[in-house]
């Protein structure tokens, strides 16, 4: 039996065992070490929605068929990407349709302060300057996910409302919209028309931004490797469970900052272009303004800059320039970062979450993907992307800085892992198109399974 067939067999066996354990709820420890508070455990709730599985199955079939066609007959990159972005978007919507609450849950996940928080805090902003100046005083008292994050996502919703206010046509489209669920209706009735419009627009706009992650990923892989690796990276990314199962939380758009930044970074490295490197640093700093979950990825930049020390200054200049601008608004990035990293409760066991972080990450990047990664790890692959990611990932986990929900929080890291896994499958072991299709199908099946049996978002 060839190595690729052995690998595929292992993926199938491990995935099947995991699927059976999840479906039959063999142990609550599959879902986490303990209930919240203080720990975390994904709730198990089986509600039969198999009568709605037709929608995701159709979209999955279209995506896999397009992949097969593109592998056999090369199409224009732009056309290929447009088709894949559209299908990726509809795949996210199809999974929501398949869920126990249906697509309408999108609005609930935006406006409910106990599920989101960013929108709730955004509609309270009266003066943006004062909001930024007082951010360090107020952040720990914010609702749900807004606590523990920089202000980027809150301002994102604030900007959408400002945009909605100058497009009255959109407001007229939802003026008669009335949610069916009573818990959603009570929050809905407390909102102004522009706030309702912002919620509806955001609910469908954020998944589209999540789908756009594959565009810079494609060009990164194409520049570093080849078209085949780029295509496979994109397909594997579409079926990252964490990308779909946490929609429409802002976490799904955070990777976009890193991916755009890293594309400019590698392009700048190859061309020795300091301006591109500066723009890379600027975009990365903008991403940090949204989430500190991107911060560990800076290790990867410095891993490459060690060998290109002349480009370190342009990168730092771009990185710091955005925060110098924020200084004019009296936003103290150092103090805010310190508060966010030290102000949240740390009553979870370091040793327990040392394991469960790795386990949670493995589930939400997909059993097939993590199996390939572990294969690479034990084969001692020395490819730069793999080495830099592994060092960064191990340092992050052993730091104990994050303890729980890393399937959502570490989503930006998953795209980097997808890149190195796709390279290994495409260029190292030369995995065939049909075998890669099997991996993609198992990844998609895992998303359907978790959606049916676990609650990742109410």
N, C-alpha and C positions, 0 to 999 in steps of 0.2 A: 504493500500500500504506500503510495506517495505521501510526502509530508503534507501537501495541501489537503489531501483526502483525510489524513489523520486529524488534521486541525479542524476540518469541517465536521468530522465525526464527534470530536470532543465538544465543539460548539453545540451540536445538536443534542448530545446527552446532557450537558450542563444546563442548557436552556429548558429542555423537557422536564428535568427534575425540578428546576426553579418554578416553572409554570404550574406543575402539579402541586407543589408545596403552597404556592400562592392561592390557587383555585380552591384547595381544600383547607386553607388556613391552618396548616399543620402546627404552626407555633406562632404566638404573638411576637416572638423575638425576631421573626422574619421582617416585621414591620418597624422594629425599633426596640431599644433597651427598656423603655418604660413610658408610662403615660405622662402627659404634660398637665401641670408642672411637677417636677422641674425638668424631666427628660422629654423625649419626643418619640411618638409612635404613630405611623400612618394608620388611620382608622380602616377597619375592614367593613365593607358594606356592599353586599351583593344585591343588586336590583336588576332583574333580567331585562336587558335592552337589546337582546339579539334580533328583535324584529327591525331594529334600526341599523344593523351592521352592514346593510347593503351599500350605504353611502361611502363609508371608509374603504370597503372592499373594492368598490369601483375606482376610487381615486388611487388606491394602492396599485391596482392593476394597470391603470394609465401611467403611473410613475415608473413602474417596473418595465412596462412595454416600451416607454420612451427611452429608458436607460439601455435596453437591449438594442433598440434601433440605433442609438447614438454610438454604442460600442462597435457596431457592425458597419455603420455608414455615417461617417463624420459629417456633422451639420455645422453651419455657421455658429460660432461661440455665442454671439449675442442672442440669436434666435433660440438656441438651446437653453440659455440662462433664463430668458423671458418665460419660456414654457415651463421650466422647472420652478421658477419663483411662483408662478400662478398656481401650479399643481401643489406646491408646498403650502401655499395659503389655503387652498381648498382642503388639503389634508388636515390642517389644524381645525378648520370649521367642521369637517366631517367627524372628527373625533369628539368635538363638542356636541354635535348632533347625536352621536352614539351614546353620549354620557347620560346618566340618570336624570339630569336636569335639562338637557337640550341646549340649543344655541343661545336661548334667552338668558342662560346663566352668565353670559359675558357681561351684561349690564350689572347684574348683581355683584359680580366680582370687582367691578369698578367702583360702585357707589357705596358698598357696605364698608364702613370704617373698620370692622373686625376682620375683613378679608384682604383689604388693600391698604388704605391709609393715605396714599399719595394724593388721590383725588380729593379726599376729605380735607386735607390740609391746604391744598391748592385753592379751593374755593373760599378759604378764610383770608387769603392774602389781600390786604388793602393797599399796602405800599411795599413794593419789591425791595427797595433799599433798606427799609426797616426790617423786613423779613430776613434779609441776608445778614444785617448787622447784629441781629438778636438770635441768630440761628443756634449758636452754642448754648444759649440759655434755655431754649425751648425744645430742642430736638428730642430729648429723652422723654418728653411728655406727649409726643405726637402719637397718632393712631397707628397701630399694627406695624406694617412694614416700613412706614415712614420713620419710625424709631430705629435708629441704628444705621441710617443712610445719609449721605450728603444731600444737598437740596435739589440736585439735578432733576430727579423724577417729579418732584412737586412742581418745580418751575415748568417742566414739560407740560403738565396738565394745565397750569396757569396760562401758558402761551396758547394752548389749543382753545381755551375759552376766549381769549382775546381775538383769535382768528375767527372763531364761530360768531362772535359779535358783529363782525363786518360781513358776514354771509347770512343775511336774514332768511334766504331761501331754505337753507338747511334746517333752520328752526321751525319753519312752517311744516316741514315734512314729519316732524315728530310731535307736533303740538297735541295730537290726539292719541299718542301712544300711552297705553296703560298696562303696566306689568300685571301678570296674572297672580303671581305669588304674593301673599299678604305681607311677608317680611320685607320683600323688595318694594312693595307699594308704599309702605310707611315711610321709607327713606326717600323714595321717588317724589312723593307729594310735598316733601320739605324743600325740594330744589326749585330754583328759578328755571325759566325756559332755557336760558343760555347754558345753565349748568346741566340740565337734562340733555341738551344737544351735545355738550362736551362729553358727557358720559357715553352716549350712543356712538358718537364718532370715534372716541378713544377705544371703545370695545372692539371695533372692527379695524381700526388703524394700527394698533399695537401688534396684532398677529401678522399684519403685512410687513411691518418692520422686522419682525422675527424671521419672516421668510427671506428678507433681503440679506440676511447674514450669509447666505450661500454665494452671493455675488463676489465680495472681496475674497472669500475662501477659495472660490474657483480660480481667481487670478493669482492668488498666492501660490497655490499648488501648481498652476501652470508655469509660473515663473521659476519656481524651485525645482519642479520635476518635469511633467509633460501633460498633455491633454487628457490622457487616460487616467492618470492619478487625480487630476483636477475634477474630472467627471465623477469618479468614484468617491472622492472626498465630499462632493456636493450631495450625492445620493445618500451616503452614510449620515451626513449632517441632517438631512430632511427627517430621517428616522431616529434622531436622538430623542429618547423618551422625555427628557427634561425640557426640551424645547416646546413640545406640544402639551404636556400635562400641566404646565404652569402658566399657560396662556389665560388671561391677558395681563399678568403681572409684568411690571417693567423689566424684570430680570431677563426676559426673552430678547430685549433689544440691547442690553449691555454688551454682549459679544460684538455687536456691530462696530463699536468704537475701537476695540482692540484689533479686529480684523482689518478695518480700513487703515488704522495706524500701522499695523505690521506690514501691510502691503506696500505702503509708502516707504517703510523702513528698509525692507529687503531690496526694493527698487533703488533706494538711495545708496545702499551699501554696494550694489552691483555697479552703479554709475558713479560712485564716489561723489554724490550730490548732497552737499550740506543743507540746501534749501528743503529738499524732500525729507531729510532726516529731521529738520526743525518742524515741519508740518506734521510729521509722524509723532513727535513729542507733544505737539499742541493738541492733536486729536486724542492722544492717550490721556492727557491731563483733563480734557473735557469728559472722557469716560470716567475718570476718578471722581469728577464732580457729581456723577450719577451714582457710582458705587465703588466702595473700597475693595470689593471682591476682585477688581482688576489689578490691584496693587501687586500681588505675587508675580504677575506676568512681567513686571519690570525686570525681574531676574533674567528672563530670556533675552531682553534687549541688551542688558549688560554682558551677557554671555557672548554675544556677537561683537559688542563694542570693545571687548578686551583685545580683540585682534584688529580693531579699526579705531584706535584711540583718537585719531584726528577728528573723528565724527562725534565724539562724546560731547564736546562743547555745543555744537548745533542742536543735538538732541536735548540736552539740559536747557538750552535757551528756549526751545519750543515748549518744553515741559513746564517751565516756570512762568512763561509769559502770560498764560491764561490766569494764573493765580495772582500775578502782579496786577492784572486788570481787576480782579475781584477785590483786591486790597483797597481799591478806590471806593468800593461799596462797604468797606469796613468788615468784610468777611474774613475771619481769621482761620485760614485753612489748617494751620498747625494745631490750634486749640480744638477746632471741630473734630479733626482726625483723632486727636488724643481722647476726646470725650467718647467718640464712637467706638474706639478700640478698648476703652477701659470702663466706660459707664454702664454697659449692659451687664445683667446678672451673670455670674460665672459659678453657678451651683450645680454644674454637671461634671461628672467624673472624667478626668483627663484620660485615664487608661481605657475606660469603656468606649469613649468617643474616638479614641485613637483607632480602634477597630471599626466602629460603626460609621465613621466618616468615610473610610475606604469602601465599606460595604454599600453605603447609600450612594456614593459616587458611582460605583460599579453598576448598580441597578439602573440609575437614571442616565447613564451614557449608553447602556444596552449590554446585555450579557455577551453577545457575539463580539462586540468591540473590545470589551475589557478582557475577554479570553485571548484575543489576538495580541493585545498589549502585554499581557502577562507572558505569553509565549515569547514575545520580543525581549522582555525583561530577563527571562531565564536563558535565552539564547545569547544574552550579553551584546545586543545590537549597539553599535557605537556611532550611529548616524546622529549628527549634531542636534537636529530637532528633538529626537528621542531622548538624548542625554540631557539636554537643557530642560525639557519638560519634566523628566523624572527627578532630577535634582530639585527643581522648584517645587514639585508636588510633594516630595518626601519632607522637605524643609517646612512646607506649609502645614502638612498634617501633624508632624511632630511638634510644631510650635504650640499647638493646642489653642490657637487664636479663634478657631471656629469649632463649635460643638453642636452639630445638628443641622438638618435641612440642607446639606451640601449639594444634594441633587439639584437644588434650585440656586443656591448661593454660588456654587462653583461652575455654573453653566458656561461662563466664558472660557474656562479651562478646557472644556470638552471639545471645542472646535479645534484646538491645537492638537489634542490627542487623536481626533479623527484624521487630521492631516498626516500624522506620522504612521498611523495604522494603515491608511489607504496606500501610502507609499510602500510600506512593507508588503502588503498583499499584491500590489500591482507590479512592483519592480524587483522585489527580492524573491518571492516565491511564485510569481507569475500566475496568480489565481485566475482561473478561467471565468468567462462572463457568466456562465450558468452557476458556477459555485458562488460567485459574488452575489448573484440574484438570490440564492438560498440564504445568505447572510442578511441581505436586506429584508427578505420576507420574515425572518425570525425577529429582526429588530422591530418591524411593524407589528408583528403578532404580540410582542411584549407590550407595546403601547396599548393595544386593544385589551390585553389581559389586565394590566394595572388599572386602566380606566374602568373596567367592569367590576373589579373586586376591591380596589383600594380607593380611598378618598385622598387625593393630593391637594385638591381645592374644593371647598363646598360651593 
